[in-house]
Structure formats: structure tokens, C-alpha cells
Amino acid sequence: MKSLRQLYKVGVGPSSSHTMGPAKAARLFADKHHDCRQFKAVLYGSLALTGKGHGTDRALRKVLGNCEVVFDCDSPCVHPNTLELFAYKDGKQVDKMQVFSVGGGEIVIAGESPVEHEDVYPLSTFKQIADFCRQNDLRLWQYAERCEGNDIRDYLKQMWRVMVKDIEDGLQAEGVLEGGLNVQRRAKKLLLTDRKESMQTRENRLVAAYAFAVSEQNAGGAEVVTAPTCGSCGVIPSVFRYYQLTFGWDDEKIVNGLLTAGIIGNLVKTNASISGAECGCQAEIGTACAMASAGLAEMCGMSLEQIEYAAEVSLEHHLGLTCDPVNGLVQIPCIERNAVAAMRAINAMRLATFLADSRKITLDTAILTMYETGKDIGEGYRETAKSGLAKLYRG
């Protein structure tokens, strides 16, 4: 498995696959043709169907200038997130590059060997990693640190600072998000608790407020951390920040949680997918929920069995979750979905405290099941905005 640096990355929202990936491809293409002033981009599949809502054209033009962007919603494509870039000189085409945006801001260029980042993790299933940790008396975060090197802690502290800033900025922001759906920012309103509320209600409200804050920042095009994607970036920060403020945890403990959560995310990315266009929202929100629950269980000092159970329950109960963003925007149902997943991550961790010994399904099985389920989900429900809420919403 690759370094967690390839999982947790700072990028501009609202979508790692629809803005970060295409922008990365455009930069590579522009650097290759620095003497060209005319470019064209043709988007296919999910990039074409939801690219306007996701701001793919804006991301491309930010890199390539006033290039022509074509949304081809009808032609078949090899990958659900396919992009073709054309360079022109003196009015004549001089080059063409086909790119697949595979999720999390990563891209694959057709006809070229994928850029292979170094494998830093020799093991690639939870069972293998858990057995190794038991044999060597290691916590999951210690295993990750051993594989990554000590400098990973400084990197993750940087990622955490961005996450916290998104919460703080999002809690102060007000107004309507761009895109035409008239979606009001609600994080600040959620923060206002009632003194008569129960502790449980207050917890839910605060966790939701933090999740809304980050997700609304993402929808507004701010810098966020992929965890594992932009569309699911609000889950981990909201859960970890609530517990940090409630129990006074320092950033070192948070890093332990991010390391553990990162292993879970890496397992899904390696053995299945974190792309909504490929496997539906279960691949994004489901994975983020599993990561948050496992990381929280780690920070609470729970056993390997309990950590696995928390992650497995989180992922299992998101199986089949579709990706049907209204108008192709990362707003409805995406923002609320981050808050729901955050609260579910906490509940899965709590469930693991007394039911882990009854587990029948392994995390590895849940990951493979999620991938197969994603492949079975109808194409219209995989980030195309052609079915589900995107089709039936009449707001």
C-alpha cells in the first residue's frame, strides 16, 4: 500500500475526482506544452454529467486559461471519469492526452504506465496487518508510523491544522452556497445549543455543526483535506474535533487517530475504490465513516478486534449508498450525509465496546463486498446526476 500522503491531501473543493484530478492532468499537459496558447478539454461520463455542478470547467480554466471545455454526455467512455486534453499551435492540433480521474485526486494517463508511488506498507489486508501487530505488540498507529517513518507525524499535523481551520471558518460563514439550489450555510446555526438539551442531543448538534462546517467549506470551493475524498471531507474532522475539545486530547493523540484511520482508508483504496463515480457514495462516505470510527476507537484505547468491528459496522451499513448529487453539486445530499456519517461513526465505535466478540463479518470481507456492490449499482446512481434525488428533486 502507498503512503498516507497519497490519501490525505490538501486540495480545492468541491470534488477530488472532478476538480483536483482534472486540474492535476491540466498542469501536466500545460507543462508539456508551455509554448501552446490554445487548449481544449472534452469531458466524458461522470465528469461530463456533473462537471458543471462540480466546477470541473473552472478548475481546468484556472490552469489552462480560457480553454474550450466540452461536456460530452453521450459518448461511451472507458472509465466513468474520462477526460481528453488537446493542445493546438498555429491552429493545428499538436497533441492529445486521455486521462482517467480515479478518485482522491489521483489520475491515470491512457497509454502510460500509472505513476507508481512507492509501496511503504508491505501488507494489504486488515487480517495481515492485525496479525503482524499482535505478533509485535503494536498498536495500529505504531504499525503505520513504523512503515511511514517518524516524519509522517509532522505531515499529519499539517493536515489536522487544515481540518481545524475548515471547521473554524465554516462555523463563522453565512449565506447561500453558489450553484442555484439556494442552499443556506447551516453550520453556524447548528452551533447554537439550547441549555435545556440533553447531553446526547448536544453532542449530535455539535458533531453535525462541525461536519456541516467542513462540508460547506468544501462546497464553497475552499481548501480541504481529502479524507478520503473532498466529498466526504467533513466526517473525520467533525468526529475527532468534538472528542478533542470534549476530552482535552492533544494533537499527538489526534495524529494517532489519523494514522489508524489512514490504514482503513488505504485498505479500501487498495482493495476496492474510494471513487463515487466508480462505486457510489458508499465508497466515499462509507469509507470516511469507517475511517473515523476506527480512528476514534484507537484514540479511546480499544482493542484491535474492537477497532475492526467499528470500521466493519460503519462500512457494512453504508453498502449500496448511491451517489446522486442534485444538479451535480456537492450540496444535496452530500453536506447532510457527512453529518449523518459522523454520528454513525461514533455509534459504531460505541457498539464495538460490547459487541466486537460477536462479529461474524471481517473488515476485509466488507471492503470486497462494497466493491462488488458498487459495480452492481446502476450507472445512473454513480455520480452521474441522472437518477435518484438528482432526477426526482423539484425544488
TINU-904284 format. One line per 10 residues: their letters; for each residue z, x, y of N, C-alpha, C. Coordinates in steps of 0.001 Angstrom, whole numbers, plus 500000, padded with zeros to 6 digits. Last residue first. Example, Ala and Ser with C-alpha at 12.3 -4.5 7.8 and 13.67 -1.06 7.14 Angstrom:
BEGIN
SA) 507080,512850,497750,507140,513670,498940,507870,512900,500030 | 507800,513190,494310,507800,512300,495500,507800,513200,496700
REM end
This chain:
BEGIN
GRYLKALGSK) 493593,462932,521073,494439,462977,522252,493653,463039,523551 | 492819,462576,518438,492097,461870,519506,492919,461848,520790 | 492313,464274,515419,493083,464170,516653,492237,463534,517759 | 490630,464638,513242,491131,463298,513499,491899,463136,514808 | 489916,467345,513134,488878,466310,513051,489391,464969,513565 | 492288,468734,513295,491209,469090,514206,490126,468022,514242 | 493749,467732,511156,494136,467377,512511,493011,467632,513499 | 490977,467769,508874,492407,467609,509153,492699,467172,510567 | 488136,469862,509851,488824,468840,509057,490270,468702,509523 | 487139,471841,511439,486212,470782,511039,486907,469637,510307
ATERYGEGID) 488308,474244,512112,488486,473110,513026,487506,471982,512715 | 488414,476384,510491,487090,476022,510983,487148,474908,512020 | 490602,477323,508944,490365,477800,510317,488930,477559,510792 | 490090,475739,506438,490406,477166,506559,489901,477691,507903 | 489233,473244,505892,490667,473401,506160,491082,474863,506280 | 486609,473355,505131,486930,472709,506396,488372,472857,506820 | 486693,474400,502563,486297,475270,503662,486657,474687,505020 | 489546,473438,500636,488226,473166,501191,487939,473997,502423 | 491278,475716,498600,491321,474827,499753,489907,474651,500306 | 490929,477703,496733,490608,476323,496332,490620,475343,497497
KGTEYMTLIA) 491832,479956,497971,490419,479923,497599,489980,478510,497231 | 494532,479276,498163,493720,479439,499363,492236,479370,499077 | 495301,479382,495494,495336,478107,496208,494455,478163,497444 | 495082,482129,495062,494217,481211,494311,494160,479838,494992 | 497107,482995,496851,495723,483450,496999,494752,482507,496289 | 499388,481754,495821,498952,481460,497189,497492,481847,497385 | 499544,483021,493368,499271,481584,493427,498782,481182,494807 | 500236,485597,494144,498950,485368,493481,498555,483903,493509 | 502794,484977,495222,501755,485603,496040,500370,485368,495438 | 504177,483958,493031,503954,483100,494203,502836,483661,495078
TDLTIKRSDA) 504291,486230,491404,503552,485047,490953,503230,484134,492127 | 505947,487863,492968,504582,488300,492647,503722,487131,492187 | 508320,486417,492923,507593,486537,494183,506153,486958,493919 | 508570,484266,490029,508731,485541,490719,507957,485528,492031 | 510353,481409,489085,509091,481939,489596,509348,483250,490331 | 512981,480830,488473,512011,480853,487376,510690,481508,487796 | 516386,481345,489372,514965,481474,489712,514095,481557,488466 | 519060,481232,489274,518352,480187,488535,516838,480284,488718 | 520162,483081,490908,520262,483344,489473,519553,482283,488626 | 519885,481995,493468,518981,483065,493042,519011,483296,491539
LFTALRMANI) 521577,480125,494559,520640,479672,493531,519734,480771,492976 | 523191,480967,496645,523843,480366,495476,522877,479884,494392 | 521642,482256,498506,523008,482741,498311,523658,482152,497065 | 519251,480956,498799,519293,482106,497891,520709,482596,497623 | 519763,479173,500796,519597,478664,499442,519733,479785,498418 | 519667,480903,502956,520943,480288,502579,520895,479741,501161 | 516944,481540,502980,517939,482598,502803,519265,482018,502343 | 515909,479010,503500,515581,479671,502228,516562,480797,501944 | 516883,478576,506095,517343,477725,504998,517057,478350,503637 | 515426,480518,507475,516889,480577,507460,517434,479760,506291
ARMAAVANRE) 512837,479561,507059,513196,480902,506598,514708,481054,506496 | 512883,477131,508385,512770,477124,506933,513149,478492,506351 | 512918,477990,511009,514089,477284,510486,514066,477234,508959 | 510341,479148,511026,511527,479953,511339,512786,479298,510789 | 508662,477005,510504,508758,478094,509523,509981,478960,509767 | 509016,475532,512867,509376,474937,511579,509568,476027,510525 | 507963,477354,514741,509371,476944,514814,509842,476361,513491 | 505291,477530,513924,506118,478737,513959,507602,478385,513970 | 504446,474913,514327,504502,475425,512958,505335,476701,512887 | 504235,474625,517056,505344,473963,516356,505537,474545,514959
ICPIQVLGNV) 501850,476183,517333,503096,476548,518010,504304,475928,517300 | 499816,474909,515716,500268,476282,515475,501621,476623,516094 | 498340,472621,515450,499792,472515,515278,500512,473863,515279 | 497920,473427,518747,498290,472308,517878,497581,472488,516549 | 497285,476259,519335,498291,475464,520034,498808,474326,519163 | 494943,477950,519383,496156,478287,518640,497341,477605,519321 | 491998,475900,519141,493026,476574,519938,494253,476873,519073 | 490082,474339,518011,490027,475773,517746,491039,476574,518531 | 490669,471699,518407,489772,472343,519375,489686,473855,519184 | 493430,472241,516357,492723,471282,517199,491952,472025,518293
PDCTLGLHHE) 493271,474016,513346,493644,474033,514764,492776,473098,515598 | 494022,474007,510463,493142,473036,511117,493466,472925,512604 | 494757,475269,507589,494586,475808,508939,493565,474925,509644 | 497222,473980,505247,495881,474146,505787,495899,474754,507182 | 499178,474916,502577,499190,474626,504017,497834,474965,504627 | 499383,475590,499922,498451,474534,500277,498393,474217,501756 | 502747,476560,500049,501498,476549,499293,500641,475343,499686 | 505167,476700,501156,504066,476607,502105,502729,476557,501381 | 506910,477085,499147,506931,475779,499793,506044,475711,501035 | 506469,479747,498411,506140,478666,497482,506029,477322,498197
LSVEAAYEIQ) 507544,481219,500534,506103,481200,500316,505689,480014,499453 | 510301,480653,500297,509596,480482,501568,508097,480356,501366 | 510849,481390,497663,511014,479994,498072,510226,479722,499354 | 510364,484178,497900,509567,483347,496990,509642,481882,497378 | 512336,485046,499693,510917,485203,500020,510047,484288,499182 | 514659,484350,498262,514440,483840,499616,512965,483918,499999 | 514307,485847,495921,514343,484386,495861,514051,483784,497232 | 514477,488467,496894,513241,487994,496274,513187,486467,496258 | 517135,488416,497773,516053,488681,498723,514724,488179,498161 | 518458,488026,495361,518559,487004,496405,517455,487175,497446
ELSMGCMEAL) 517833,490383,494023,517459,489094,493429,517471,487987,494481 | 519006,492272,495696,517563,492268,495503,517077,490924,494964 | 521620,490635,497674,521101,491437,496569,519580,491377,496506 | 522422,490859,501223,522219,490159,499964,521558,491056,498919 | 523033,491599,503854,523595,492350,502738,523420,491705,501382 | 521760,490515,505962,523010,489861,505567,523634,490525,504337 | 519437,491922,506022,520410,492205,507069,521759,491560,506784 | 518173,490685,503813,518509,492115,503791,519598,492420,504811 | 517780,488129,504793,518638,488327,503617,519072,489779,503500 | 515956,488732,506820,517276,488200,507165,518245,488389,506008
GASAMACATG) 513773,489550,505276,514390,490473,506229,515781,490032,506626 | 513242,487167,503874,513627,488384,503145,514314,489377,504070 | 512574,485474,506018,513683,485134,505133,514176,486360,504375 | 510348,486771,507164,511558,486538,507957,512759,486274,507070 | 508519,486738,505006,508950,487997,505608,510270,487825,506355 | 508194,483997,504612,508730,484831,503531,509249,486161,504067 | 507056,483339,507097,508314,482719,506679,508982,483552,505587 | 504672,484796,506991,505660,485090,508037,507028,484527,507677 | 503409,483478,504843,503786,484886,504728,504843,485255,505753 | 503057,480947,505997,503803,481106,504747,504286,482526,504559
IEAQCGCEAG) 501450,481573,508225,502806,481058,508422,503643,481206,507153 | 499210,482817,506654,499790,483325,507898,501240,482874,508051 | 498632,481511,504333,498527,482965,504341,499158,483578,505580 | 498792,478858,505031,499795,479375,504098,499796,480904,504101 | 496514,478325,506472,497699,478765,507220,498829,479226,506313 | 493755,479724,504507,494513,478679,505167,495776,479216,505831 | 492392,481938,503531,493314,481232,502633,494117,480124,503307 | 490516,482803,505485,490265,483050,504063,491116,482162,503166 | 491490,482130,507912,490109,481762,507616,489787,481935,506136 | 494008,483286,507856,493905,481840,507838,492505,481369,507504
SISANTKVLN) 494912,486105,506024,493897,485515,506891,493843,484003,506743 | 496298,487631,504340,497064,487100,505468,496122,486428,506467 | 496112,487624,500746,495472,487650,502062,496436,487122,503107 | 496918,489529,498080,496355,488208,498385,495627,488317,499729 | 497845,492091,497818,497546,491345,496590,496952,489962,496821 | 498174,493074,500453,497537,493889,499420,497046,493050,498250 | 499488,491060,501862,498241,491602,502395,497464,492364,501329 | 501786,490772,500279,500840,489661,500420,499487,490173,500886 | 502913,493302,500609,502598,492826,499264,501590,491680,499325 | 503334,493341,503369,502386,494282,502770,501971,493837,501372
GIIGATLLGN) 505353,491426,503620,504054,491212,504241,502979,492101,503648 | 507396,492786,502221,506909,491479,501763,505524,491204,502328 | 507691,495053,503830,507322,495204,502422,506752,493894,501889 | 508545,493863,506226,507249,494524,506149,506774,494740,504726 | 511112,493069,505673,510092,492043,505902,508697,492633,505761 | 512226,495663,505583,512218,494800,504391,511166,493716,504511 | 511792,496476,508234,511296,497273,507109,511185,496425,505846 | 513161,494516,509671,511708,494637,509831,511085,495456,508705 | 515803,495066,508856,515179,493792,508535,513667,493840,508641 | 516123,497585,509973,516256,497418,508516,515598,496114,508061
VIKEDDWGFT) 515881,496842,512649,514838,497685,512040,514911,497609,510518 | 518295,495491,512944,517035,494757,513073,515899,495548,512441 | 520047,497623,512759,520055,496613,511698,518764,495800,511739 | 519371,498900,515129,519211,499613,513857,519187,498630,512690 | 520079,497181,517162,518665,497292,516829,518423,498046,515531 | 523058,495353,516081,522332,496326,516896,520878,496433,516414 | 524389,492048,516224,523726,493110,515460,523003,494064,516401 | 525919,489854,517069,526045,491148,517728,525419,492307,516971 | 525534,487338,516093,526483,488199,515377,526595,489604,515959 | 523783,486128,517916,524926,485373,517391,525985,486296,516796
LQYYRFVSPI) 521791,487984,518428,522635,487530,519527,523887,486820,519036 | 520746,488264,515821,521216,489423,516573,522167,488996,517679 | 519957,485674,515168,521061,486291,514429,521598,487517,515159 | 517881,485356,517044,519007,484423,517005,520201,485057,516300 | 516168,487451,516331,516834,487472,517638,518027,486521,517656 | 515255,486713,513777,516014,487948,513946,516779,487957,515266 | 513918,484267,514359,514995,484339,513374,515874,485557,513624 | 512019,485056,516312,512984,483985,516587,514172,484041,515647 | 510470,487139,515128,511284,487377,516321,512357,486316,516548 | 509307,485718,512820,510269,486816,512668,511088,487039,513942
VGCSGCTPAT) 507673,483677,514200,508665,483397,513160,509722,484495,513076 | 505593,484159,515984,506871,483680,516505,507980,483561,515488 | 503139,484874,514916,503963,485933,515522,505338,485473,515976 | 501046,483683,513683,502369,483494,513077,503407,484438,513686 | 498805,484432,515113,499094,483011,514973,500446,482705,514375 | 498763,487196,514742,499118,486640,516049,499531,485185,515924 | 500398,488088,511620,499239,487815,512455,499705,487333,513814 | 502771,488404,510211,501757,489453,510053,500518,489245,510908 | 502776,489639,513012,503896,489636,512069,503782,488477,511081 | 501698,491407,515763,501237,490722,514557,502346,490809,513500
VVEAGGANQE) 503195,490918,518838,503166,491766,517645,502682,490926,516463 | 501401,490420,521950,502369,490049,520924,502257,491033,519774 | 500478,489896,525274,500619,490874,524194,501714,490418,523234 | 499044,486611,525937,499918,487756,526215,499890,488743,525049 | 497631,484220,525727,496899,485484,525786,497744,486692,526143 | 498928,481861,525316,498533,482168,526682,497851,483506,526842 | 499631,481998,522688,498593,481034,523058,498072,481285,524465 | 501715,483899,522979,500501,484223,522229,499350,483303,522625 | 503546,482363,524393,503022,483593,524988,501721,483995,524298 | 504021,480452,522451,503376,480043,523696,502847,481254,524460
SVAFAYAAVL) 505300,482022,520559,504029,481384,520211,503280,480912,521454 | 507653,482772,521920,506694,483796,521477,505326,483170,521219 | 508792,480195,522430,508574,481175,523495,507511,482189,523105 | 509049,478998,519936,508118,478432,520908,507785,479461,521983 | 511070,480668,518941,509766,480614,518263,508703,480055,519202 | 513160,480109,520711,512636,481474,520618,511251,481493,519972 | 513497,477376,520179,513169,477827,521535,512562,479221,521503 | 514250,477393,517490,512982,476774,517884,512542,477250,519265 | 516742,478600,517762,515715,479252,516947,514343,478709,517322 | 517981,476608,519360,517777,477964,519873,516703,478715,519089
RNERTQMSEK) 517950,474335,517674,517325,474287,519000,517023,475695,519521 | 519379,475184,515442,517981,474784,515307,517257,474805,516648 | 521902,475633,516657,521164,476717,516010,519682,476388,515917 | 522545,473043,517481,522375,474102,518482,521590,475265,517894 | 522796,471794,515044,521762,471344,515976,521486,472413,517015 | 524989,473214,514029,523718,473233,513326,522573,472820,514251 | 527007,472573,515840,526592,473964,515711,525220,474059,515040 | 526127,469565,517677,526784,470273,516587,526285,471705,516541 | 526339,468922,521199,525574,469156,519980,526415,469854,518925 | 527629,468751,523565,528090,467847,522511,527345,468057,521199
RDTLLLKKAR) 526270,470404,525284,527591,470841,524819,528108,469977,523671 | 522903,470963,524666,523902,469960,525050,525250,470385,524467 | 520716,473544,525904,521503,472885,524861,522498,471903,525467 | 517736,474549,526744,518827,473817,527391,519592,473007,526351 | 515590,475500,525338,516748,476378,525512,517960,475653,526076 | 513602,473657,525531,514354,473715,524277,515621,474542,524416 | 512567,474324,528032,513257,473049,527860,514114,473057,526602 | 511346,476760,527420,512441,476720,528403,513246,475441,528261 | 509332,475950,525581,510410,476858,525187,511608,476764,526126 | 507121,474464,526230,508365,473746,525971,509559,474640,525642
RQVNLGGELV) 504185,474016,528062,505127,475004,527517,506496,474325,527393 | 502017,471350,527163,503042,471893,528052,503842,472980,527336 | 498677,470952,526709,499909,471317,526004,500863,471983,526983 | 496136,469979,527304,497272,469607,528153,498604,469856,527439 | 493887,470820,526112,494716,469895,525343,495936,469409,526119 | 492503,472747,527583,492094,471359,527682,492918,470361,526899 | 493033,475431,527918,492287,475018,526741,491887,473564,526719 | 496204,476843,528900,494774,476623,529085,494130,476166,527780 | 499330,475145,529069,498501,476173,528458,497029,475832,528636 | 501181,474366,531957,500277,473894,530912,499450,475061,530387
GEAQLGDEID) 504623,475340,532687,503265,474938,532997,502477,474528,531769 | 506605,478389,532473,506432,476940,532529,504960,476633,532769 | 508697,481004,531219,507389,480478,531611,507362,478952,531568 | 511070,481834,530165,511009,481625,531608,509731,480930,532053 | 510619,482207,527522,511690,481279,527892,511705,480980,529386 | 508688,484210,527539,508312,482855,527148,509355,481819,527516 | 510174,486447,528207,509140,485970,529130,508768,484515,528824 | 511863,486614,525939,512422,486500,527288,511403,485949,528273 | 509995,486830,523825,510989,485751,523856,511486,485543,525281 | 508632,489121,524584,507901,487868,524468,508849,486670,524483
KVMVRWMQKL) 510702,490980,524416,510099,490691,525729,509325,489380,525686 | 511073,491011,521668,512143,490506,522537,511591,490142,523914 | 508626,492176,520866,509026,490849,520391,510078,490231,521297 | 508793,494671,522102,507723,493753,522492,508083,492323,522072 | 510970,495719,520707,511060,495552,522163,509981,494589,522668 | 509930,495859,518131,511003,494909,518413,511151,494679,519914 | 508093,497940,518382,507614,496604,518052,508671,495555,518398 | 509889,500022,518886,508907,499653,519905,508379,498238,519658 | 511170,500044,516442,511959,499725,517640,511034,499341,518791 | 509095,500904,514849,509536,499518,514725,510448,499108,515871
YDRIDNGECR) 508944,503592,515676,507792,502702,515827,508236,501242,515794 | 511418,504546,514891,511080,504523,516319,509905,503591,516577 | 511124,504261,512108,512169,503514,512799,511872,503436,514303 | 509197,506020,511323,508850,504597,511310,509891,503779,512062 | 510237,508535,511164,509664,508130,512447,509234,506668,512475 | 511024,509005,508518,512027,508541,509484,511427,508037,510789 | 508701,507620,506125,509220,508710,506937,510125,508166,508020 | 507694,505781,504270,507090,505876,505597,507479,507143,506351 | 509263,505994,501957,507806,506068,501865,507157,506360,503218 | 511854,505746,502975,511518,506911,502162,510004,507090,502099
EAYQWLRLDN) 511667,503241,504181,511877,504425,505017,511525,505693,504261 | 511427,501643,501901,510358,501666,502898,510463,502915,503763 | 513907,502145,500702,512679,502481,499993,511523,502587,500987 | 515573,501097,502639,515644,502530,502358,514409,503007,501603 | 514955,498418,502491,514631,499131,503721,514687,500633,503519 | 515951,497822,499931,514514,497760,500194,514135,498520,501467 | 518366,500283,498864,518036,499003,499471,516527,499001,499734 | 518757,502081,495792,518208,501965,497137,518155,500506,497580 | 519230,503310,493238,520306,502783,494077,519883,502719,495545 | 517187,503872,491553,517554,504919,492506,518610,504465,493513
QRCFDAIQKF) 516823,501615,490016,516972,502900,489336,517487,503984,490264 | 516444,499701,492011,517609,499625,491123,517877,500970,490467 | 514004,500558,493099,515207,500518,493941,516474,500464,493085 | 512290,500197,490925,512495,501537,491478,513773,501587,492306 | 512416,497413,490663,512874,498271,489553,513169,499681,490056 | 511258,496674,493137,512645,496309,492834,513203,497169,491709 | 508641,497661,492817,509497,498173,493890,510966,497883,493598 | 507732,496161,490628,507736,497623,490578,508701,498202,491607 | 508044,493565,491661,508767,493976,490463,508854,495494,490377 | 506247,493501,493783,507679,493447,494060,508485,493911,492855
TSLPYVDEHE) 503683,495995,493634,504205,494681,493276,505697,494682,493569 | 502895,498594,494217,502211,497499,494898,502581,496113,494381 | 503753,502005,494983,503949,500801,494178,503408,499588,494940 | 503420,504007,496825,502796,504175,495512,502868,502928,494640 | 502664,503792,500139,503518,503163,499128,502834,503287,497766 | 500743,504876,501625,502043,505530,501718,503037,504938,500720 | 497405,505483,501738,498420,504743,500987,499736,505510,501075 | 495728,505757,504840,496422,506415,503729,497414,505462,503062 | 493035,503567,505383,494254,504196,505849,494998,504727,504633 | 489700,503630,505191,490880,503585,504330,492040,504325,504973
VPSEGAIVIE) 487295,501673,506290,488161,502747,506775,489476,502655,506021 | 484956,500874,503728,486055,500479,504602,486872,501685,505030 | 481722,502218,503928,482967,502185,503176,484091,501797,504131 | 479194,500073,505159,480010,501276,505273,481257,501124,504408 | 477986,497659,504908,477195,498841,504598,477949,500144,504716 | 479876,496143,507482,478946,495989,506357,478133,497270,506170 | 483131,497042,508222,481747,497113,508678,480817,497076,507470 | 486044,495231,508631,485234,495967,507660,483799,495901,508153 | 489166,495225,510461,487759,494896,510294,487142,495748,509186 | 492322,493765,511442,491544,494742,510676,490101,494271,510519
GGGVSFVQMK) 493862,491833,512567,493197,492762,513466,492367,493814,512771 | 494723,490144,510571,495670,491117,511091,495061,492132,512032 | 491476,489865,509017,492847,489413,509252,493745,490523,509760 | 488870,490723,508860,489533,490338,507613,490998,489926,507780 | 485856,490365,510110,487227,490431,510618,488140,489854,509537 | 483051,492222,509451,483900,491168,508919,485310,491385,509459 | 479917,492902,511008,481339,493189,510860,482048,491969,510278 | 476905,494610,511451,477557,493414,510911,478996,493758,510568 | 474961,495853,514041,476117,496106,513178,476720,494774,512752 | 472019,497392,515213,472686,496152,514818,473834,496519,513889
DVQKGDKYAF) 469986,498906,517783,470937,498957,516669,471533,497573,516433 | 468041,498479,519630,468140,499830,519084,469124,499917,517924 | 465741,496234,520973,466912,496401,520110,466907,497789,519493 | 464668,496623,524339,464380,496702,522916,465657,496922,522109 | 465279,496789,527024,464839,495513,526491,464533,495505,525014 | 466300,499337,527348,464999,499016,527943,464406,497751,527321 | 468146,498713,524557,467842,499732,525557,466429,499485,526051 | 470825,496938,522973,469464,496989,523494,469329,498089,524541 | 472627,496036,520067,472533,496881,521252,471065,496997,521664 | 474544,493486,518540,473227,494052,518795,473280,494871,520083
LELTNPHVCP) 476700,492432,515929,476569,493013,517261,475199,493677,517384 | 478026,489727,514184,476924,490688,514299,476805,491128,515747 | 480677,488675,512128,480225,488972,513483,479069,489968,513410 | 482590,486421,510196,481482,487370,510282,480973,487469,511713 | 484817,485177,508502,484886,485730,509856,483834,486821,509992 | 484107,484505,505882,484373,483432,506857,484522,483901,508297 | 481292,486428,504767,482740,486336,504948,483012,485267,505989 | 478564,485808,504711,479187,486471,503566,480699,486289,503588 | 477300,482594,505747,477769,483954,506012,478518,484487,504798 | 474725,480321,506884,475704,480792,505891,476115,482228,506212
SDCDFVVECN) 474533,478724,510103,474016,479688,509128,475093,480104,508137 | 475997,477099,511914,475261,476522,510791,474833,477514,509714 | 477047,478107,514224,477941,477300,513384,477279,476801,512102 | 476956,480695,516129,476091,480142,515082,476967,479406,514072 | 477263,481357,519282,478110,480728,518267,477211,480033,517248 | 476613,484302,520993,476015,483149,520326,476970,482638,519249 | 476835,485902,524010,477606,485548,522817,477036,484253,522249 | 475661,488615,525869,475355,487277,525366,476164,487036,524097 | 477970,490392,528040,477030,490312,526916,476789,488850,526540 | 479157,491699,530410,478581,490351,530391,477520,490219,529286
GLVKRLARDT) 481238,493911,528479,480684,493433,529738,480085,492046,529556 | 482475,494610,526149,481045,494879,526256,480446,494477,527600 | 485207,493897,526516,484829,495235,526042,483381,495564,526391 | 485200,491351,527459,486132,492294,528082,485786,493721,527703 | 483516,490087,525727,483001,490436,527056,483925,491393,527799 | 485254,489733,523530,484054,490566,523410,483551,491012,524775 | 487178,488009,524584,487593,489307,524044,486409,490259,523948 | 485602,485787,525206,486274,486526,526291,486693,487916,525824 | 484819,484992,522645,483808,485413,523614,484426,486211,524757 | 487283,484255,521534,486543,485381,520978,485506,485893,521962
GHGKGTLALS) 489086,482205,522110,488766,483184,523153,488033,484397,522635 | 489637,480121,520463,490425,481337,520272,490148,482396,521345 | 487717,478299,521263,489129,477986,521441,490012,479208,521340 | 485437,479714,520480,485624,479334,521883,487091,479040,522163 | 485777,480054,517666,485766,481202,518573,485984,480855,520027 | 485596,478245,515691,486817,478205,516505,486870,479329,517531 | 483004,478647,514676,483545,477289,514770,484780,477193,515659 | 482597,481418,514640,481728,480544,515431,482381,479197,515701 | 484631,482289,512970,484507,482886,514304,483648,482017,515211 | 484103,480901,510628,485261,480520,511433,485196,481098,512835
GYLVAKFQRC) 480623,481465,510767,481784,480969,510042,482890,480533,510973 | 479655,483926,513286,479400,483026,512168,480721,482533,511576 | 478274,485091,516333,479454,484765,515540,479093,483747,514474 | 476653,487726,517828,476444,486466,517138,477625,486240,516198 | 476224,489395,520877,477101,489159,519731,476785,487795,519147 | 474469,491944,522594,474549,490548,522165,475463,490463,520956 | 474081,494049,525492,474585,493775,524145,474511,492271,523869 | 473037,496607,527590,472796,495238,527162,473232,495053,525714 | 473334,499225,528091,473979,498319,529043,473811,496855,528639 | 473851,502325,526403,473265,500982,526464,474054,500095,527423
DHHKDAFLRA) 475204,504645,526111,474078,504675,527038,473377,503319,527145 | 477072,504272,524150,477570,504352,525523,476451,504367,526557 | 477206,503372,521421,476031,503168,522278,476443,503172,523746 | 479634,503881,520307,478463,504420,519617,477226,504351,520502 | 481274,502429,521945,481421,503887,521941,480212,504558,521294 | 480446,499861,521208,480201,500336,522572,480303,501861,522648 | 481399,499740,518580,479966,499617,518839,479615,500157,520223 | 484170,499954,518958,483465,500927,518122,481971,500935,518429 | 484574,497673,520554,484874,499009,521085,484163,500090,520288 | 483858,495624,518790,483081,495832,520013,483328,497216,520605
AKAPGMTHSS) 485888,495822,516887,484497,496075,516497,483638,496382,517718 | 488053,495081,518514,488040,496398,517878,486617,496778,517474 | 487324,492472,519113,487444,493449,520200,487410,494872,519653 | 487430,491276,516530,486165,491412,517251,486217,492423,518389 | 490355,491627,516111,489327,492190,515235,487984,492348,515932 | 491590,490224,518298,491848,491639,518056,490740,492287,517223 | 490404,487598,518018,490349,488368,519270,490539,489861,519016 | 490475,486646,515425,489431,486140,516316,489361,486863,517654 | 492593,487811,514079,491273,487852,513446,490151,487469,514407 | 494718,487393,515826,494424,488744,515379,493032,488850,514784
SPGVGVKYLQ) 494716,485342,518636,494397,485449,517215,494051,486881,516846 | 495072,485037,521408,495900,484242,520509,495670,484475,519019 | 496945,488077,522219,496708,486820,521535,495444,486143,522037 | 496555,491520,521875,496482,490386,522789,496143,489130,522011 | 498953,493468,519968,497613,493039,520347,497684,491855,521278 | 500670,495769,518055,500641,495059,519329,499195,494725,519660 | 501426,495323,514602,500619,495939,515654,500700,495099,516914 | 502402,495656,511424,502967,495333,512725,502160,496078,513792 | 500462,496780,509631,500888,495382,509544,501432,494895,510876 | 500096,499413,510006,498885,498602,509882,499203,497112,509782
RLSKM) 502621,500368,509918,501924,500460,511203,500626,499657,511195 | 503351,500344,507343,503701,499158,508109,503097,499202,509509 | 500680,501832,505426,501857,501913,506288,502097,500590,507004 | 499482,500300,502339,499356,501036,503594,500681,501039,504368 | 500000,500836,498802,500000,500000,500000,500000,500874,501252
REM end
